[in-house]
Amino acid sequence: MTRRAVVFGVLLALPVCFWNSWQPTGTIYSLLFSTMAALIVLVMINKALLRWAPALAFETRELVVIYAFVSVASAVSGEWTFLNMQYVHVFAGFPNLDPRHESVFLKHLPEIFYFHDTEAVRDYVSGGRGYLYFLSRMDLWLPKLLAWTALYTLITVSLLCINSLMRDAWLRRERLSFPLIQFPVAMMEERGNGPMWRNRLMLVSFLVMFSIDILNGLHYLYPNLPHIPLKDYVDLRYALPERPFLAMGFTPISVYPFLIALALLVPADLLFSVVFFFLVRKLILIGMSFYGYQGGSFAGGFLTPEAPYFTEQTWGALLGLFVSTLWFARNHLKSVARAIWSGEDSDDGGIRHRTAVILLFLCVSGVVAVLVYAGLHPLLAIPYFLAFLAFSFVLTRIRAQLGPPTHEFAFLGPNQLLFNFYGTKTLSERTAAFLGTVFLGINRLSRSHPMPVQLEAMKMAEEQRVRQGPLFWLMAFALVFGLFVGAMWTVQRGYVRGAEPGWADPSAVVTAVVDQRHGPSVKGILAVAAGALLVAALDFIRFRVPGFWLHPVGYALSMNFGVDYYWFCLILALLLKVGVQRYFGLKGFRHLRFAAFGVLLGEFAAEAIWATIAMATRQSTYTIGFNERGLGLQ
């Protein structure tokens, strides 16, 4: 691990975090747009150095170190930073937007995290300042940035410690395939001159895809120009506007080439399972509507448990997967326990397991202390945060083994388990305010979750024989860097564009606790148990029926809103992958894989251009994703 690799990683992470703050719509996929654009730039720079100044060119392992730093910093500066920082100003800056802003949030939330003085954020709310104006207001913001960075450093470093404890099992013993690192590894192979760059099919697919995206981007700006429609879709809820079919909710038929390309790297049984259980969820909603029950995309248990308990089923599936993952790794866990007891060194140069456990204990204790300060009893605070760690554990294992293109898990977090298993009768208004704001990041979405990115960095480093110990501390630094810099750029964006009033999530949590008090939900608990039992049944069948296509991970991913955006892309990828493998064999799939790499390269390169134009001109431009940048000023 060279010093110049670390320095270049820091320098490259600065614009990546800037992108994530100014264009957060690109941070909702397993491969973040900003991270992939940075990798393209990095490889192009190294290609130029190899040609004109070979002595200065990076080695492959240096490229991996740079990418590891940038990807980890990018993950935490994505939605986690965005979700939390957007509420720092809201309660004081928009006092009349919601009566709870003054009566609840400003009353209970500490000033170290949130502004209480309306005058202090008036210029932030109104915006219209220059790009460097935020520096003159850092005396107000710096304490809050440091507080948020400290809290979420505790959370994210605890995830890093778990990865360190599990790395030998997940990187070596279980032989997980890590589908999502195939494209970055192919780009960096042989110092950026690997087989991918010499493959004609990759180059052709790149040129075709890149040309289409540039043409569509020009059409977006100048509608008189022709275009090739790709993302245009038909929403089935409007194509079938009568009940009970209207109850299926958001169900688009759409085509996103980069998601199809990513899905081609996913095992076929997972693709089939995700689509199968997605359609099952839609049929459940239609059936409920047929019998007079209300439904929709997010029906089935949010904060207040309700039929058909989709959120609870998802939690049950995740807990079932957590138990099975621990069972499969039981021999590794025994060796970890022995290493902790003896204090022996790791054979891969990583930090000692004893060190990782001590650091994990300190981080968990710090987070639990904040929860106790919020009014949550220690006997509730500990399992509350451990539930999040268990969820993160499973998500990381899922992504390492199967590589889903996204993992949204909308509105799913430890809040749901707490409200189901304990109820809300004894939770205070102060506790509700904290759970809905300070811990919103671990409850709302998990699309740019940092723990899987950490493990993927470890895997790429292990393949290049980079010592895991220095990499651990580098990623810990990347977490702190990404959290602070991402928050800083978010502050800058507010002073330039004007601050946003946030969403209704904090008030929804308070309403669920204060206005809808209830005890433990028997139906919710049974739904969690049902989800866990279904996962156990699917695992039982898969181990005894070779070739069984229903994967329990498909159930966990599809029962919660997330794949709704691109379910049709998964069908196309499944048909293409199975067809090529059946009629053209392994050789045909290798060609298909390179074609997928070309599509990804073309899409990400075009996105880099259009996002840069949007940030430079502050005007909306074309995007390859399913969430538009929005009309008007950026």
N, C-alpha and C positions, 0 to 999 in steps of 0.2 A: 504494500500500500504506500504509494509515493505521495510526497507533499503536494506536488503539482496536481495530482488527481483530486486530492481533497480541495485544494484552492479552486480548481476549475469547477468542481461540483458545487461549491458555494456560489461562485459567480453565475453559473447556469441556473441555479435554483432561484435566484432573485427574480428574473423575468418570468419563470414558471409560476411562482407564487403570485406575482402581479397578474398574470393571465387568470389564475384561479379566482382571484378577487373580482376582477373586472368582467370575466366571462364564466360565471359559475355553472352555466348550462353544460359545459364540457367536462364536469367533474362527476358525472353520474354513471359512468361506465367502468367496467373492470380495468380497462386500459384508458387512463385519463388522456384527453386530447392534448393538454399542455405538456404532459410527460413525454408523449410520443413525438410531438413536434420538437421538443428539446433533444430527443434521441436522434432524430433525423438531422438536426443541425450539428450535433456532436459528430456523427459519422461522416457528414459531408466535410466538416473541418479536418477530420483525421485523414480523409481521402486526399484532400488538398495538401496536407502536410506530408503524406507519404510520397506524393508526386514531386513537390517542390522543396521540401525540407525534411527528408526522412529521419534525420537525427532527432527532430522535435516531435515526431508522431507518437501518439499514445500506443502502448501495448494493449492487447485485448483485455487483460486483467485490470488495467487502468480504466478502460472504457466501462467495465463492469462496476468498478468502485464509483466512478462518476455517476453512472446510471442509478446505482443503489442509493446514493445520497439524494439525487434529484427526485427519484420516485417516492422515497419515504417522506421527504419534505413536501412534495406535491400532494400526497395523500392527506396529510393532516391540515394542509392549508386549503383544502377543498371545502367540502360541505361542513366538516366539523367546525372550522373557523367561521365559515359563513353563517351557520345556524346560530352560533352563540353570539358573535359580534353584532348581529343585526338587532339584538334586543338591548344592547348596552345603553342606547340613547332613547329607546322608544317610550318608556314610561314617563320620563320627564319631558321628552320632546313632543309627544302627542298626548298630553294629559286629558284631552276631551274625547279621545278616540274610544275609550272604554272606561266606564266608571271604576273598574277594578284597578286601573293604573295607579290611582292615588290611594284608594281605600285598602288595597291589598299589597300590590307589588312595591310601591315606594315605602310602604309602612314596614315591610318585613325584609326586603332584600338589602344586603349591605352595600354601602357606597363604594367599597373596594371593587365591586363588580359592575355596578350600575350607577348612572348619573341620577341625582335627585334634584338638581337645580336646572330649571328650564332655560334660564339665561345662558348657562354654560354650553348648551348644545344648540342654541338658536341658529348660529351660523352653520352648524353641521347639518341641521335639518333642512335649511333653505338651500344649501349648496351654492354653486356658481363661483366658487373660488378657484384660484390657480392650482396647478399640479403640486407646487411646493408649499402651499399655504399650510398644509397639515403640520409641517415641521414647527411652525410658530405656536401650535396648540398641543404639542407633545407633552408640555408640563401637566396638562389636564389628563391626557390619555395614558401616559407612561405607567402610572400605578395600576391602572386597569389592565393594560396589556400584560404587565408582569404577573398580575394575579391570575388572569386567564391562562397564561402560558404555564404558570406553576401548577395549577390544578390539572390541566389536560396533559402536562408532562407526566404527572403521577399516573394518570390513566394509561397513557400510551406506552410509557416505559414498563408498566406492569405487563402489558401485552408482549413487549419485547422480551421480557424475562421468561414468559411462558414459552415463547418461540425458542429461546435458548435452551430451556429444559427439554423441549421436544425435538430439537433439530436432528439429533442422531436417528430417531425413529422416522421422522418425516423426510429427511434428506437421503437416508441410506437404507434403513431396514425395510420400510414398507414400499420402497421403490415407487413413490407417487410420480405421476407423469408430468405435472406442472404444465398443462397445455398453454396457459397464457404467456409463458416466457419464451415459447418457441419463436415468435416473431422478433422480440428484442434480441434474443441470442443469435438468431440468423443474421440480423443486421450487424451485430458487433463481431461476428466470427471472423477470424483471421484479420483482426485490426480494421474491420469494415470492408474487407475484400473477399468475403467468403463465397461459397457456392451460390447463395441466393442472388448475389449481384451479377453473376455470370449466367443465370438461367434466362433463356429467351422468353419462356412463357411468363415468367415474373415481369420481365420488362414490358412485354406486350400488354398484359393486364394492367400494369401500372399506367402506361401511356393512355390506354382507353379510359380507365377510371378517372385519372387526373384530368383528362380533357373534358369528360362529361361534367365533372364538378366545377371546372373553370367556366364552362359554357353555362351551366345552371346558375353559377354565381353572377355572371354577367347579365343573364336574364332577370335575376332578382333585382339588380340595380336598374336595368333598362328593359322593361317588359316587352318592348317591341322585338327584341332579339329572340331567336328560337331557343328551345331548351328540350332536354330529354327528361321527362318526368320520372322520378325515382321514388320520392317519398310520398307522392300523392296516394291517398287511401280512401277507402269507403268504410265508415263506421257502421257496423252491423246493427247497432241499436237504432240507427236512423233508417237503415235499409229495411228493418223489420220494426216499424214504429208502434205496433199494437202490442198490448199486453197479452200474454206474459213475456214476450220476447224482449220488450223494452227494458225489462228488469236486468238483463244481462250486463248493462252498464257499458262502459268504454271498451269496445272490442274492434279495433281497427284492422283492416287488411292493408298492410303497408310493406314497403321494400326499402331496407337500409343495407346497402352492400357491405359496409364494414362489419355490421352485426352478423350478416350471413357468413362472411369470411371468418370471423371469430368462432361462430358456431360450428364451422367445418372442422375445427380443432378439438371440439368437444366429443366425447364418446357417444356413439349412436343411441345407446340405451338411455342415456340421460336426456338427449334431445327428445326421444319418444316419450319418456316419462313426464317431462315438463309440459309438453303439449297435451298429453293425456289428462293429467290432473288439472291443467288449466281449463280444459273443456268440461271436466267434471264440475269444477267450481262454477262455471257459467250455467251448466244444467241445473245445479242446485238452486241458483238464483232464479232461474226461469220456473222451476218447480215450486219454489216458495211463492212467487208472484201468482202462479196458477191457483194456489190455495189461499190467496189473499194476504200474504205477508209482504212487508216492505223489503226492498233489496236494492242493490247497486254495487258498483265496483268495490266500495270500501265497507260493504255490509258484513256483519258477522263478528262484532266484538272489537271495539276501539278501546276506550277507557272504561266504559260501562258494558259488561258482558251482555251480548245479545245474539240470538240465532242468526245464522248458523255457526257462529263461533269460529270464524276463519282464523282470527288472530290467536285464539286459544289452541286451535288445532296445530297451527304453525309452531307455537311454543312447545307443544307436546312432541311434535316431530323433531325439533331441535334438541330437546332434552333426551329423546330416545337416541338420536345420533350421538349425543355427547356420551351417553352410557356405553354405546357400542364402540365408540372410538377409544374410550378408556380401556375397554375389555381387550380390544385388538392390540393395544400398546402396553398391556399389563407387564410383559417381561421387560420392556424398556423402562417402565416406571420403577420396577424393582431395582434395576441397575442404577437408575438415577438416585433412588433412596440410599443405596449403598455408597454412591459417590458423595452424596451430601453428608453422610455419617463420617466417612473417612476423610473428606476434604481433598480427594485426589484431583490431579489436573486432567483436563480433557485432551484426548488424543488428536483432536483436530485444531488445537490451538485456541479454542474458545474459552470464554470465562468459566471458572469452576461452577459446578452446579450449586455448591454451597453459597457462592457469591450471588448467583441468580436468585436463589430462594430468599436470602437475606434482603436483597434489593426489592424483590417482589413483596415481601412482608412489609417493608417500609412504605412502599407505594400504596398498597392496599390499606394500610393503617391511616395514611394521610387522607385518602378519599373517604374512608369510613368516618374519620374525624369531622370532615365537612358535612357529611350526612347527619351525623349526631348533632352538630351545631345547628343544622336545619330543623331539628326537632324529631328526627327519626330515632327510635330506640335502637341501641346497639344490636339487640337480637334481631332487629329487622334490617338495620343498615348493612350488616355483614352479608347476609344472604342476598340482599338487594344488589350489591356490587358483584358478588360472586356469580349471580345470574348473568350479568353482563359479560363477565369473563368467560363463563361457559358458552354463551352465545358466540363470542369472538373466537373461541377455541374451535367450535364446530365450523363456523364460517371459513376459517383459515384452512381447516382440513378439507372442506368441500372444494374450495378454490384450488388447492394444491393437487387434489385428485382428479377433479372434473372440469374446472375452469369455466364456469358459466359467464356469458358476456356481461351480465349485470347481476347484482344481488341487492335489490332495493330494500326488502323487508320494511315496507312503509308502516309507520306508526307502531312499530313493534320494539319493545324494550322492557326493562325490568319493571317499569310502571305497571304494565298489564299484569304481570305475575303478582305484584304486590296487591293490586286492587282485587284480583281474583281470589288469592289464597288467604289474604288477611282482611280484605275489605277496607272501607274508608271511615268507619264510625269513629275511630280514635285518632285519626290523622288530623293534625291541626292545619289551620289556614296558612300558617308560616311554612309548614312542611310542603303543602301543596304548591306554594309559590316557588319554593326551591326546586321541587321535582319538575315543575313546568318550565323553568328558565335555566337555572345553573346546570341542570343535568339533561337539558333538552338534547344535547349532542349525542347522548348514548340511548336515546329513546325514540327519535323521530325517523331517521334513515341510516342506512349503512352502505351507501353506494360507493363511497371512497374510503372505506374502512382501512386503517393503516396496518392492521396485523397481518393480513394476507400479503401485503406488499413487502413487509419486513421479511417474511419467510421466503418469498420469491427472490429477494436480494441475497439471502443466505444461500439459496440453491445455486444461483448463478456464480456466486463467489466460490462455493465449494467445487464447482466444476472447473474453475480456473485456479484452484488451490490457493485462494486468498485466505489467510488465517482468520478464523471466526472471532477471535478475541478483539483485535483492533476494529473489525467490522462492526461488532456489537457497539462499541463506544462511538464509532462514527455514526451509526444509525441513531443512537441516543442523542447525539448532537444534532442530527438532521431533524429529529422530532422537535427539539426545542427551537431550532432555527425556523422550521416551517410554521410552527404555531405562532411565533412572534412576528415573523415577517409577513405571513398571511394576514394576521390581524392588523398589522401596520398598513398594508396596502388597502385593506377594507376601510380603514379610517380615512385614508387619502381619497378613496372613491366617493365616500360620503360628502366630503367637503367640495368635491368637484361636481358630482352629479346630483347631490341632494340625497338625504337619507330616506330610507324606506320605512313605512310604518309597521313592518313585520306582519306576521300572520296571527291566527287566533289560537295557536297552540297553548300558550301560557294560561289564557283564560279558560280554555277547555279543560285543562287539568284541574284548575281551581274549582270549576263548576262540578266536575265529576266527584271531587272530594267534599266540597262544602254543601252544594245544593242537591246532590244525589247520593247521600250517605247510605251505605249498605254494608252488610257483613260479608263474610266469605261467600262467594258464588259457587254453589254446589254444581250448577250446570256448567259453569266455566271450568271448574276443576275436573269434572268428568270429560269435558271436551279436550283438555290438556292430556288427560290419561288416554283418551281414545286416539289422539295423535301419536302418542308414544307407543301404544300397542300396535297401531298400524305399521309404524316403522319397524318394530320388532318382528311383526309377521312378514313384512316384505324382505327383511334381512334373512329370516328363517328360510323362506322359499328360495331366495337367490343362492343360498349356500347348498341347497339340495336339488335345485333344478337348473342345470347349466343352460345359459342362453336366455334365462327369464328376463324380459325387457323392462319390467317395472322397477325403477330404482327409487329407494326411499328419499333420496335427495330431491328428486323431481317433485315429490309430494311436498317437501319442505319449502321449495322455491315457488311453487305454483299456488298454494293455498292463500298466499298473501299477495296483495297488489304489487306488480313490478314487471312481470313478463307480458302484461297486457299490451304494452307498446309494440312489441316485436314478436309476438307468438307466431305470426304468419311467416316471419323470416326463419324461425326455427324449423317449420315444416318444409320450407324450400331447402334449407341446409340438409335436413335429414334425407329428403328424397335424392338430392344431388350426391351426398356422401354414400348412401347405401347403393345407389345406382352405379357409381364409379367403382366402388369396391367389389360389387357383384360381377360386373361385366369387364372390368379392366384390371382388377386385382391390386396388389400392392404398388406396382409400377404406376398404374393410373392414379392411385391416391397420392403418390409423391408429386406427380404433375399437378394434381388439384391443389395440393398444399402450397406449391410455389405460386400458383395462380391466386390463391387466397392471400399470400404475402404481397403480391403485386397490387391487389385491391386495397389491402390495408395501407400500403405505402402511398398509393395514389390518394386515398381518402384523407389520410392524416396530413399529407403534404398540402393538399388543397385547403383543408381546415386551417392549417397554420397560416396560409396566405390570407384567407378571408377573415380569420379572427384578428390578425395583425392589422388589417385595413380597418376593421371595426373599432379596435382600440385606438388606432392613430387618428381616425376621422370622427370617432364617436357617433357613427351612423350604423344602423343595422345592416348586416350583410348575410349572405347565404351561409348555412351551416349544414354539416352532414348528419347532425343529430336530430332527435325527435322533438326537442324543446327549442323553439326559435329564439333568436337573440332578442326579439321584441322590436316593435316599430319605433322610429324616431331616434332621439339622442341615446347614445350608449354611455 
